[in-house]
Amino acid sequence: MKKKQIKDLIISFIMALIIYGIIMFLMSAGIVDYYWSGILIMACVNVILATSLNLASGYLGQLTLGHAGFMSVGAYTSALCSLYLHFPFLLSLLIGAIAACLIGVVIGIPTLRLKGDYLCIITLAFNEIIRVIMLNLSITNGAKGLMGFQAMNIDFSVYFLSAVITIYVIYCIVKSRHGRAIISICEDETASELSGIPTSYYKILAFAISAFFAGIAGGLYAQYMGMLVPSTFDYNKSVEILVMVVLGGLGNLKGSIIAAIIMTILPEYLRAFADYRMLLYAIVLIAAMIIKEKNLVPRIKAKFFKNKTVEVDD
């Protein structure tokens, strides 16, 4: 790892500690109440979902609409392990993530040969298949919902630490030689194959890692909510996660973090327009496809500062 990367990591960890300290102080002072603590917990879950999907859709370049399906697998597996097997929280969480990862490999082997619209359709179908399975299994209690498994003494610190670990792992992968291979596949898959890069291996690897962390997010969500219903993990949830990635910028880790936090908190102030939320998401996705730019937010920022520079020079 280069000195610059180490420096960036140190700065990022210091910033994370400062943010964590401020949030914990506000919670202890009663400024951030129980309701907003829940919002912050969901922000951490969404950060995990957005950054993990960015590995597959941003850095690898495979747009998928099945991330909520992997989240569902992690959530239900973790919940069932806690409820029926009485496993501790961390073990249940890990088993749920591994289950999501294995399904990611099974789904990834045939589907990652597809590209573009076909891959989106297949992953969307997978998402709906998982939802229907969870809806009809007696062990998951169907539409009535699975409940009674909530882990005790799991506070905000666990969710914040999980988000930080996820970001760190994804960052290390992207900056490693494996990450460079993944990015090269996104840039030009044919050239990567001719260069001797095992493209199929790296595509499945990125897909599996992405699914693993989606399972982590699902397990954390389940243990916080204490109740699961299949409708929570429908295609709308997958679209919402994809919008976070697109809004922050495909292949932009920091952008995914910021977009996930914004899209968690902003709806709380826009409840009057809740019926138009999916319409807004659709507009964002359409705008991204029209512009065809990897980093929408950085591009706007660069253009803004460029204009400011010109004004100063004049």
C-alpha positions as CSV (number, residue, x, y, z in Angstrom):
1,M,0.0,0.0,0.0
2,K,1.4,3.4,-1.0
3,K,2.1,6.2,1.5
4,K,-0.7,8.3,0.1
5,Q,-3.2,5.5,0.6
6,I,-2.0,5.0,4.1
7,K,-2.3,8.7,4.8
8,D,-5.8,8.7,3.3
9,L,-6.8,5.7,5.5
10,I,-5.4,7.4,8.7
11,I,-7.3,10.6,7.9
12,S,-10.5,8.6,7.2
13,F,-10.2,6.7,10.5
14,I,-9.6,9.9,12.4
15,M,-12.7,11.5,10.8
16,A,-14.7,8.3,11.6
17,L,-13.7,8.5,15.2
18,I,-14.6,12.2,15.4
19,I,-18.0,11.6,13.8
20,Y,-18.6,8.6,16.1
21,G,-17.6,10.7,19.2
22,I,-19.9,13.6,18.2
23,I,-22.9,11.2,17.6
24,M,-22.3,9.4,20.9
25,F,-22.1,12.7,22.7
26,L,-25.3,13.9,21.2
27,M,-27.0,10.7,22.1
28,S,-25.8,10.8,25.7
29,A,-26.9,14.4,26.0
30,G,-30.4,13.5,24.8
31,I,-30.1,15.8,21.7
32,V,-30.4,12.7,19.5
33,D,-33.4,10.8,20.7
34,Y,-34.4,7.1,20.2
35,Y,-36.2,7.8,16.9
36,W,-33.2,9.6,15.4
37,S,-30.9,6.9,16.7
38,G,-32.9,4.5,14.6
39,I,-32.5,6.7,11.6
40,L,-28.7,6.7,12.1
41,I,-28.6,3.0,12.5
42,M,-30.5,2.6,9.2
43,A,-28.0,5.1,7.6
44,C,-25.2,2.7,8.6
45,V,-27.1,-0.3,7.1
46,N,-27.6,1.7,3.8
47,V,-23.9,2.7,3.7
48,I,-23.0,-1.0,3.8
49,L,-25.5,-1.8,1.1
50,A,-24.4,1.1,-1.2
51,T,-20.7,0.5,-0.8
52,S,-21.0,-3.2,-1.4
53,L,-23.2,-2.8,-4.5
54,N,-20.7,-0.2,-5.8
55,L,-18.1,-3.0,-5.9
56,A,-20.2,-5.0,-8.3
57,S,-22.0,-2.2,-10.2
58,G,-19.5,0.6,-10.0
59,Y,-16.0,-0.9,-10.1
60,L,-16.9,-4.1,-11.9
61,G,-19.5,-2.4,-14.2
62,Q,-22.2,-5.0,-13.8
63,L,-25.6,-3.2,-13.1
64,T,-27.7,-5.5,-11.0
65,L,-31.1,-5.2,-9.4
66,G,-30.9,-8.1,-7.0
67,H,-29.1,-6.6,-4.0
68,A,-32.2,-6.6,-1.8
69,G,-32.4,-10.4,-2.5
70,F,-29.0,-11.0,-0.9
71,M,-30.0,-8.6,1.9
72,S,-33.1,-10.8,2.4
73,V,-31.1,-14.0,2.6
74,G,-28.8,-12.5,5.2
75,A,-31.7,-11.1,7.2
76,Y,-33.8,-14.3,7.3
77,T,-30.8,-16.6,7.8
78,S,-29.5,-14.5,10.7
79,A,-33.0,-14.2,12.2
80,L,-33.7,-18.0,12.0
81,C,-30.3,-18.8,13.5
82,S,-31.1,-16.5,16.4
83,L,-34.7,-17.7,16.8
84,Y,-34.5,-21.5,16.4
85,L,-30.9,-22.3,17.0
86,H,-30.3,-19.7,19.7
87,F,-26.9,-18.7,18.2
88,P,-25.2,-15.5,19.5
89,F,-25.6,-12.4,17.5
90,L,-22.2,-12.3,15.8
91,L,-22.4,-16.0,14.8
92,S,-25.9,-15.5,13.3
93,L,-24.7,-12.5,11.5
94,L,-21.8,-14.3,10.0
95,I,-23.9,-17.3,8.9
96,G,-26.4,-15.0,7.2
97,A,-23.6,-13.3,5.3
98,I,-22.0,-16.6,4.2
99,A,-25.4,-17.8,3.0
100,A,-25.8,-14.7,0.9
101,C,-22.3,-15.0,-0.4
102,L,-22.9,-18.6,-1.5
103,I,-26.1,-17.8,-3.2
104,G,-24.2,-14.9,-4.9
105,V,-21.7,-17.4,-6.3
106,V,-24.4,-19.7,-7.5
107,I,-26.3,-16.9,-9.1
108,G,-23.2,-15.2,-10.4
109,I,-21.7,-18.1,-12.3
110,P,-24.5,-18.3,-15.0
111,T,-25.7,-14.7,-14.9
112,L,-22.4,-12.8,-15.1
113,R,-22.0,-14.0,-18.6
114,L,-24.8,-11.7,-19.5
115,K,-24.4,-7.9,-19.8
116,G,-26.5,-4.8,-19.7
117,D,-30.3,-5.1,-19.7
118,Y,-30.2,-8.9,-19.6
119,L,-28.2,-9.0,-16.4
120,C,-30.6,-6.4,-14.8
121,I,-33.6,-8.6,-15.8
122,I,-32.1,-11.8,-14.4
123,T,-31.0,-10.2,-11.1
124,L,-34.4,-8.6,-10.8
125,A,-36.1,-12.0,-11.3
126,F,-33.8,-13.4,-8.7
127,N,-34.9,-10.7,-6.3
128,E,-38.5,-11.6,-6.8
129,I,-37.9,-15.3,-6.6
130,I,-36.3,-14.9,-3.1
131,R,-39.2,-12.7,-2.0
132,V,-41.8,-15.2,-3.1
133,I,-39.8,-18.1,-1.4
134,M,-39.7,-16.2,1.9
135,L,-43.4,-15.4,1.4
136,N,-44.4,-19.0,1.1
137,L,-42.1,-20.8,3.5
138,S,-43.8,-21.8,6.8
139,I,-40.6,-21.4,8.7
140,T,-40.5,-17.7,7.8
141,N,-44.1,-17.2,8.8
142,G,-44.9,-15.8,5.3
143,A,-46.7,-12.5,5.0
144,K,-47.4,-12.4,8.8
145,G,-43.7,-11.8,9.4
146,L,-41.0,-13.4,11.4
147,M,-40.5,-12.0,14.8
148,G,-39.2,-12.7,18.3
149,F,-35.5,-12.9,17.5
150,Q,-34.2,-9.4,18.3
151,A,-30.7,-9.4,19.8
152,M,-30.4,-7.5,23.1
153,N,-27.7,-4.9,23.9
154,I,-26.9,-4.2,20.2
155,D,-26.4,-0.4,20.1
156,F,-25.4,2.1,17.5
157,S,-21.7,1.4,18.0
158,V,-22.1,-2.1,16.4
159,Y,-23.7,-0.7,13.3
160,F,-21.2,2.1,13.0
161,L,-18.3,-0.2,13.4
162,S,-19.8,-2.6,10.8
163,A,-20.1,0.2,8.3
164,V,-16.5,1.3,8.9
165,I,-15.2,-2.2,8.5
166,T,-17.2,-2.6,5.3
167,I,-15.8,0.6,3.8
168,Y,-12.3,-0.4,4.8
169,V,-12.5,-3.8,3.3
170,I,-14.0,-2.5,0.0
171,Y,-11.4,0.2,-0.1
172,C,-8.5,-2.3,0.4
173,I,-9.9,-4.6,-2.3
174,V,-10.2,-1.7,-4.8
175,K,-6.7,-0.5,-4.1
176,S,-5.2,-4.0,-4.4
177,R,-4.1,-5.9,-7.5
178,H,-7.4,-7.7,-7.4
179,G,-9.2,-4.4,-7.5
180,R,-7.2,-3.2,-10.4
181,A,-8.1,-6.4,-12.3
182,I,-11.8,-5.8,-11.5
183,I,-11.6,-2.2,-12.7
184,S,-9.8,-3.3,-15.9
185,I,-12.7,-5.6,-16.6
186,C,-15.1,-2.7,-16.3
187,E,-13.0,-0.6,-18.6
188,D,-12.5,-3.2,-21.3
189,E,-13.3,-6.9,-20.7
190,T,-11.9,-8.1,-24.0
191,A,-8.5,-6.4,-23.4
192,S,-8.4,-7.8,-19.9
193,E,-8.9,-11.3,-21.2
194,L,-6.2,-10.8,-23.7
195,S,-3.9,-9.6,-21.0
196,G,-4.3,-12.9,-19.1
197,I,-6.7,-11.7,-16.4
198,P,-9.2,-14.4,-15.4
199,T,-12.3,-12.3,-16.0
200,S,-14.8,-14.9,-14.9
201,Y,-13.0,-15.5,-11.6
202,Y,-12.9,-11.8,-10.7
203,K,-16.5,-11.1,-11.8
204,I,-17.7,-13.9,-9.5
205,L,-15.3,-12.8,-6.7
206,A,-16.7,-9.2,-6.8
207,F,-20.2,-10.4,-7.0
208,A,-19.7,-12.8,-4.0
209,I,-18.1,-10.1,-1.9
210,S,-20.9,-7.7,-2.7
211,A,-23.5,-10.3,-1.7
212,F,-21.6,-11.1,1.5
213,F,-21.8,-7.5,2.7
214,A,-25.4,-7.3,1.6
215,G,-26.0,-10.3,3.9
216,I,-24.2,-8.4,6.7
217,A,-26.5,-5.5,6.1
218,G,-29.6,-7.8,6.1
219,G,-28.5,-9.4,9.4
220,L,-28.0,-6.1,11.1
221,Y,-31.3,-4.8,9.8
222,A,-33.1,-8.0,11.1
223,Q,-31.5,-7.8,14.6
224,Y,-32.4,-4.1,14.9
225,M,-36.0,-4.4,13.6
226,G,-36.9,-7.6,15.4
227,M,-39.4,-8.4,12.7
228,L,-39.1,-9.3,9.0
229,V,-41.7,-9.3,6.2
230,P,-40.9,-10.3,2.6
231,S,-42.3,-7.1,1.2
232,T,-39.4,-5.2,2.7
233,F,-37.0,-6.7,0.3
234,D,-38.9,-6.3,-3.0
235,Y,-37.6,-4.7,-6.2
236,N,-38.2,-1.2,-4.9
237,K,-35.5,-1.8,-2.2
238,S,-33.1,-2.9,-4.9
239,V,-33.8,0.2,-7.0
240,E,-33.4,2.4,-3.9
241,I,-29.9,0.9,-3.3
242,L,-28.9,1.3,-6.9
243,V,-30.0,4.9,-6.8
244,M,-27.7,5.5,-3.9
245,V,-24.8,4.2,-5.9
246,V,-25.7,6.1,-9.1
247,L,-26.3,9.3,-7.2
248,G,-23.0,9.1,-5.4
249,G,-21.2,8.0,-8.6
250,L,-20.5,4.6,-10.0
251,G,-17.0,3.6,-8.9
252,N,-16.9,6.4,-6.2
253,L,-16.7,5.0,-2.7
254,K,-17.1,8.3,-0.9
255,G,-20.0,9.3,-3.1
256,S,-21.8,6.1,-2.1
257,I,-21.4,6.8,1.6
258,I,-22.7,10.4,1.2
259,A,-25.6,9.4,-1.0
260,A,-26.6,6.6,1.4
261,I,-26.7,8.9,4.3
262,I,-28.6,11.6,2.4
263,M,-31.2,9.1,1.1
264,T,-31.7,7.8,4.6
265,I,-32.2,11.1,6.3
266,L,-33.8,13.2,3.6
267,P,-37.1,11.2,3.3
268,E,-37.8,12.0,7.0
269,Y,-38.2,15.6,5.9
270,L,-40.1,14.8,2.8
271,R,-42.8,12.6,4.1
272,A,-45.5,14.8,2.4
273,F,-44.0,13.6,-0.9
274,A,-43.6,9.9,0.0
275,D,-46.0,8.8,-2.8
276,Y,-43.6,10.3,-5.3
277,R,-40.4,8.8,-4.0
278,M,-40.1,6.0,-6.6
279,L,-40.8,8.6,-9.3
280,L,-37.9,10.6,-8.1
281,Y,-35.7,7.5,-8.0
282,A,-36.7,6.8,-11.6
283,I,-35.8,10.4,-12.7
284,V,-32.3,10.0,-11.1
285,L,-31.6,6.7,-12.9
286,I,-32.8,8.1,-16.2
287,A,-30.7,11.2,-15.8
288,A,-27.7,9.0,-15.1
289,M,-28.3,7.0,-18.2
290,I,-28.6,10.1,-20.4
291,I,-25.5,11.7,-19.0
292,K,-23.6,8.4,-19.1
293,E,-21.1,9.7,-16.6
294,K,-19.5,7.6,-13.9
295,N,-19.3,10.3,-11.3
296,L,-22.3,12.6,-11.4
297,V,-21.6,14.4,-8.1
298,P,-17.9,14.9,-8.7
299,R,-18.6,16.2,-12.2
300,I,-21.0,18.8,-10.9
301,K,-18.6,19.8,-8.2
302,A,-15.7,20.1,-10.7
303,K,-17.8,22.2,-13.1
304,F,-18.9,24.5,-10.2
305,F,-15.3,25.1,-9.1
306,K,-14.1,25.5,-12.6
307,N,-16.6,28.3,-13.2
308,K,-15.6,29.9,-10.0
309,T,-11.9,29.8,-11.0
310,V,-12.7,31.5,-14.3
311,E,-14.5,34.3,-12.6
312,V,-11.6,34.9,-10.3
313,D,-9.1,35.0,-13.2
314,D,-11.3,37.6,-14.9
